[in-house]
Amino acid sequence: MVAARHCVVELETGAGSLDVLKRLEERFPGCTRFALWRGDAAFLGATPELLVSRRGPVVSSEALAGSTAHGEGARMMESSKEREEHQLVVQAILNGLEPFCDSLQSDPEPSVRELPNLLHMQTAISGRLREPTHVLSLVQALHPTPAVGGVPTEEAIRWIIEHEALARGWYSAPVGWTDASGDGEFVVALRSGLIRGGKAWVYAGAGIMSDSDPEAEYAETELKMQALLGALHGDGR
């Protein structure tokens, strides 16, 4: 189960949406920046997580579950809790893509993905489509993965709707593009927030397992929030 929370901060001068996007580009060059504007509101961020990409018959995805601070990578990779959480995501993505693919494979072992403010456990997944399938059909089959929802999926979605429907907003939604041929790429809207009326709502979540430590999970969300908070404040955190 992935539980999410948000914090609300007052914006400083120079924290317009374009300024924030520029700072995110400088701080997180390996992530995908995104922004959606509606009226005076902007939902934006810089996410490290690919949901799915389609280029002709080639499909790519990844499991990005398990997070820790710099210097704690070995502990994360040895943690049974982090490994179990990660494998749930890997298996869910494989199960979601399998009906569409002739061939499908994942990395035999996860690796450590290093970002400026934290580390993630990552497994790359790729396949070859059995027949032409629009990327939006693949998005529908995969979202939400256990990395942002939970297992079992229906029960997790029900819990999120009951407890986080208003608070979560567009956080963790698929964001991307598609062309006329059905190719495209969608990422998961993480490290994100909503800017409106001189304030920002900053979101983060953590996977809750039976052996989770509440204080450690809360600290993980704090660590994730720093990505956008630093760009909002312009202090490079």
Buried (B, 14 or more C-beta within 10 A) or exposed (E): BBBBBBBEBEBEEEBEBEBBBBBBEEBBEEBBBBBBEEEEBBBBBBBBBBBBBBEEBEBBBBBBBBBBBEEEBEEBBEBEBBBBBBBBBBBBBBEBBEEBBEEBEBBEEBEBBEBBBBBBBBBBBBBBBEEEBBBBEBBEBBBBBBBBBBBEBEEBEEBBEEEBEEEBBBBBBBBBEBEEEBBBBBBBBBBBBBBBEEEBBBBBBBBBBEEBEEEEBBBBBEBBBBBBBBBBBBEEB
